[in-house]
Structures are given as structure tokens and as C-alpha cells.
């Protein structure tokens, strides 16, 4: 018989397993017997679950490395095969079936999150992911990348256990252990860039609107404004949980502020003085 269409990957895997009748080595305990007695059903359930998850990742498009995607699929398949056996180990006990499947999910969670993170999937947290996206720019060593993956795994679990956790505090402590002070500073430059650019533009607009840009070179002022807002935002970010240190850091930065910022900061006082003058003026 000649097939009109080639078998898809999932069906090919199913046919191969049925043909060879080999019991996967990753099965444990009573999973082996359940698999051997219900091979076709277990495999179909596993392939359906894996196919759905792989379709989601493909649509998201975060993972572009085919080898890494295949590696993740293999681990997912192993997890789903083991989960599927419990439909037949506990056919009449929904609670036992659910608890067993949850145990399998927990067992595979860390290795899966680690593989997903290193492959480019968004897991763990935005900051962990951003560090890895910029690993070449930050010049992270393989050891640092592996350590960052462990942080992502830990953050992923902690957020599930406590969604209101102090994520910034945990991440900053972890990043400072993994990266050098220079790498952390460079990371914050990358992280805060868009926000700082917005502040820089707003400051320049304010100068123009109040006609305070006289005698200033726009290119030089733009650079000064960027450096000012960046250093200020870094100080606030790094000392977010220490009000005294944060205020002191900002005070020092403000004292050394460029002329453009000093002019902007003087606007409220000038407006107040003008209002007072106009209010007291009489013929």
C-alpha cells in the first residue's frame, strides 16, 4: 500500500513506538505496566498534549533554534507519557490521578523551565529574560549564563508560590552575585534606556516651552540630560527599598545637575514669584 501523504511527526513517532514495542526507559514503577497495556492510548494522549504546547511555542516565536526546540519537545514528551499512564493506573480515582499527574509536572518543572529559558522562551521574569537577550552585549560567560538560568527557574517557582514577592530585591541580589558591578550597571543602562529617552525629551520640551534654551547647544544638552536622568533613575532603582540612601543619592545627583536641569527646576519658583508680583501690583 502506498501512502498518499507523508506521516506527520507525531503520528510517525506513534507508529514507530508501536512497531518496536519498546518500553521507554524513563518510565518508573507501575507506569511501565500501564504503558505496556495501553501503549496506543497513552501515546496518543501524550502526543496531543505535546502538540498543543509545541504549537503555542511556535506561534509565540520565541524559540528559533531547531535543535533546542527538539530537545524541549523530547522532555515534554517524556513528561506527558508519564502523566498519561495515570489515567490507567487510577482509572476510577480522579483525585489520585490528578495528584499523580501534578507530581509528575512538579518533577519536570525545573528542567523544563531551564531549557525553555536558555532557548529563549519567556519564563522566570522579564529581567532574567532581558539579561539573556543581551548576553553578548553584557559579555556573560557560559558560567554566568547557566547561573542566570538557575535564577530564572527559582524566580518562576517563587512567583507561583508568592505572586507578591519582592521580585526586584530578589533579582538585584542574584544579579549582583552573578554579574560584575560593571555588567549590572550596563544592564540597567539597557533596561532604563527607553524611559530615560522619554524623560530627556520631556525636559528639552519644557526648556523650549518656557524659552529657557537660550545659549544652549541642543546636542550637548541632550547628552547632559540623558546622563542626568539615567544616573538618577539608576539610583532610584538600586535603592528602591532604602529611602534614606535613595534620597541622599538623588540629592547628590541634583546638586551636580547640568544647567538645563537647574533652569527647569527654577521654573516653579519663577512662576510663584511672578504670580505674587502680579497679585500685588496696583496703579
DAPE-V543646 format. One record per residue. RES is the residue in three letters. SS is DSSP state (~ for helix, > for strand, _ for the rest). OMEGA is omega as a letter, one per 40 degrees, with the letter a starting at -180 (* if undefined). D_FIRST is the distance of its C-alpha to the first C-alpha in whole Angstrom. Layout:
res: (RES | RES)
ss: (SS | SS)
omega: (OMEGA | OMEGA)
d_first: (D_FIRST | D_FIRST)
//
This chain:
res: (UNK | UNK | UNK | UNK | UNK | UNK | UNK | UNK | UNK | UNK | UNK | UNK | UNK | UNK | UNK | UNK | UNK | UNK | UNK | UNK | UNK | UNK | UNK | UNK | UNK | UNK | UNK | UNK | UNK | UNK | UNK | UNK | UNK | UNK | UNK | UNK | UNK | UNK | UNK | UNK | UNK | UNK | UNK | UNK | UNK | UNK | UNK | UNK | UNK | UNK | UNK | UNK | UNK | UNK | UNK | UNK | UNK | UNK | UNK | UNK | UNK | UNK | UNK | UNK | UNK | UNK | UNK | UNK | UNK | UNK | UNK | UNK | UNK | UNK | UNK | UNK | UNK | UNK | UNK | UNK | UNK | UNK | UNK | UNK | UNK | UNK | UNK | UNK | UNK | UNK | UNK | UNK | UNK | UNK | UNK | UNK | UNK | UNK | UNK | UNK | UNK | UNK | UNK | UNK | UNK | UNK | UNK | UNK | UNK | UNK | UNK | UNK | UNK | UNK | UNK | UNK | UNK | UNK | UNK | UNK | UNK | UNK | UNK | UNK | UNK | UNK | UNK | UNK | UNK | UNK | UNK | UNK | UNK | UNK | UNK | UNK | UNK | UNK | UNK | UNK | UNK | UNK | UNK | UNK | UNK | UNK | UNK | UNK | UNK | UNK | UNK | UNK | UNK | UNK | UNK | UNK | UNK | UNK | UNK | UNK | UNK | UNK | UNK | UNK | UNK | UNK | UNK | UNK | UNK | UNK | UNK | UNK | UNK | UNK | UNK | UNK | UNK | UNK | UNK | UNK | UNK | UNK | UNK | UNK | UNK | UNK | UNK | UNK | UNK | UNK | UNK | UNK | UNK | UNK | UNK | UNK | UNK | UNK | UNK | UNK | UNK | UNK | UNK | UNK | UNK | UNK | UNK | UNK | UNK | UNK | UNK | UNK | UNK | UNK | UNK | UNK | UNK | UNK | UNK | UNK | UNK | UNK | UNK | UNK | UNK | UNK | UNK | UNK | UNK | UNK | UNK | UNK | UNK | UNK | UNK | UNK | UNK | UNK | UNK | UNK | UNK | UNK | UNK | UNK | UNK | UNK | UNK | UNK | UNK | UNK | UNK | UNK | UNK | UNK | UNK | UNK | UNK | UNK | UNK | UNK | UNK | UNK | UNK | UNK | UNK | UNK | UNK | UNK | UNK | UNK | UNK | UNK | UNK | UNK | UNK | UNK | UNK | UNK | UNK | UNK | UNK | UNK | UNK)
ss: (_ | _ | _ | _ | _ | _ | _ | _ | ~ | ~ | ~ | ~ | ~ | ~ | ~ | ~ | ~ | ~ | ~ | ~ | _ | _ | _ | _ | _ | _ | _ | _ | _ | _ | ~ | ~ | ~ | ~ | ~ | ~ | ~ | _ | ~ | ~ | ~ | ~ | ~ | ~ | ~ | ~ | ~ | ~ | ~ | ~ | ~ | ~ | ~ | ~ | ~ | ~ | ~ | ~ | ~ | ~ | _ | _ | _ | _ | _ | ~ | ~ | ~ | ~ | ~ | ~ | ~ | ~ | ~ | ~ | ~ | ~ | ~ | ~ | ~ | ~ | ~ | ~ | ~ | ~ | ~ | ~ | ~ | ~ | _ | _ | _ | _ | ~ | ~ | ~ | ~ | ~ | ~ | ~ | ~ | ~ | ~ | ~ | ~ | ~ | ~ | ~ | ~ | ~ | ~ | ~ | ~ | ~ | ~ | ~ | ~ | ~ | ~ | _ | _ | _ | _ | _ | _ | ~ | ~ | ~ | ~ | ~ | ~ | ~ | ~ | _ | _ | _ | _ | _ | _ | _ | _ | ~ | ~ | ~ | ~ | ~ | ~ | ~ | ~ | ~ | ~ | ~ | ~ | ~ | ~ | ~ | ~ | ~ | ~ | ~ | ~ | _ | _ | _ | _ | _ | ~ | ~ | ~ | ~ | ~ | ~ | ~ | ~ | ~ | ~ | ~ | ~ | _ | _ | ~ | ~ | ~ | ~ | ~ | ~ | ~ | ~ | ~ | ~ | ~ | ~ | ~ | ~ | ~ | ~ | ~ | ~ | ~ | ~ | ~ | ~ | ~ | ~ | ~ | ~ | ~ | ~ | ~ | _ | _ | _ | _ | _ | _ | _ | _ | ~ | ~ | ~ | ~ | ~ | ~ | ~ | ~ | ~ | ~ | ~ | ~ | ~ | ~ | ~ | ~ | ~ | ~ | ~ | ~ | ~ | _ | _ | _ | _ | ~ | ~ | ~ | ~ | ~ | ~ | ~ | ~ | ~ | ~ | ~ | ~ | ~ | _ | _ | _ | ~ | ~ | ~ | ~ | ~ | ~ | ~ | _ | ~ | ~ | ~ | ~ | ~ | ~ | ~ | ~ | ~ | ~ | ~ | ~ | ~ | ~ | _ | _ | _)
omega: (a | i | i | a | i | i | i | a | a | a | i | i | i | a | a | a | a | a | a | i | i | i | i | a | a | i | a | i | a | i | a | a | i | i | a | a | a | a | a | a | a | a | i | i | a | a | i | a | a | a | i | a | i | i | i | a | i | i | i | i | a | a | a | a | a | a | i | i | i | i | i | i | a | i | i | a | i | i | a | i | a | i | a | a | a | i | a | i | i | a | a | a | a | a | i | i | a | a | i | i | i | i | i | i | i | a | a | a | a | i | i | i | i | a | a | a | a | i | i | i | a | i | a | i | a | a | i | a | a | i | a | i | a | a | i | i | i | a | i | i | i | i | i | i | i | i | i | i | i | i | i | i | a | i | a | a | a | i | i | i | a | a | a | a | i | a | a | i | a | a | a | i | a | a | a | i | a | a | i | i | i | i | i | i | i | i | i | i | i | a | a | a | a | i | a | i | i | i | i | i | i | i | a | i | i | i | a | a | a | i | a | a | a | i | a | i | a | a | a | a | i | i | i | i | i | a | a | a | i | a | i | a | i | a | i | a | a | a | a | a | i | a | a | a | i | a | i | i | i | i | i | i | i | i | i | a | i | a | a | i | i | i | i | a | a | a | a | i | i | i | i | i | i | a | i | i | a | a | a | a | i | i | *)
d_first: (0 | 4 | 7 | 9 | 12 | 13 | 14 | 18 | 20 | 21 | 17 | 16 | 20 | 19 | 16 | 18 | 21 | 19 | 17 | 20 | 22 | 25 | 28 | 30 | 33 | 35 | 35 | 38 | 40 | 38 | 35 | 33 | 33 | 32 | 29 | 28 | 29 | 27 | 25 | 22 | 25 | 27 | 25 | 24 | 27 | 28 | 25 | 27 | 30 | 30 | 28 | 31 | 33 | 31 | 31 | 35 | 36 | 34 | 35 | 39 | 38 | 40 | 38 | 37 | 36 | 33 | 33 | 36 | 33 | 31 | 33 | 34 | 31 | 31 | 34 | 33 | 30 | 32 | 35 | 32 | 30 | 34 | 35 | 32 | 33 | 36 | 35 | 34 | 37 | 39 | 38 | 41 | 43 | 43 | 45 | 44 | 41 | 42 | 45 | 42 | 40 | 43 | 44 | 41 | 41 | 44 | 43 | 41 | 43 | 45 | 43 | 40 | 43 | 44 | 41 | 41 | 44 | 44 | 41 | 43 | 42 | 45 | 46 | 50 | 52 | 53 | 55 | 53 | 50 | 53 | 54 | 51 | 50 | 53 | 53 | 53 | 56 | 58 | 57 | 55 | 55 | 51 | 54 | 55 | 51 | 50 | 53 | 53 | 49 | 51 | 54 | 51 | 49 | 53 | 53 | 50 | 51 | 55 | 54 | 52 | 55 | 58 | 57 | 60 | 61 | 63 | 60 | 62 | 64 | 61 | 60 | 63 | 64 | 60 | 60 | 64 | 63 | 60 | 61 | 64 | 67 | 66 | 62 | 63 | 66 | 63 | 61 | 63 | 64 | 60 | 60 | 63 | 63 | 62 | 64 | 67 | 66 | 67 | 70 | 71 | 71 | 72 | 75 | 76 | 75 | 78 | 80 | 80 | 81 | 84 | 85 | 85 | 83 | 86 | 87 | 83 | 81 | 77 | 75 | 77 | 78 | 74 | 73 | 76 | 75 | 71 | 73 | 75 | 72 | 70 | 72 | 74 | 70 | 69 | 72 | 71 | 68 | 69 | 72 | 70 | 71 | 75 | 77 | 80 | 78 | 76 | 80 | 81 | 79 | 78 | 82 | 82 | 80 | 82 | 85 | 83 | 82 | 82 | 84 | 82 | 81 | 85 | 85 | 83 | 84 | 87 | 86 | 87 | 90 | 91 | 90 | 92 | 95 | 95 | 94 | 98 | 99 | 99 | 99 | 103 | 104 | 107 | 109)
//
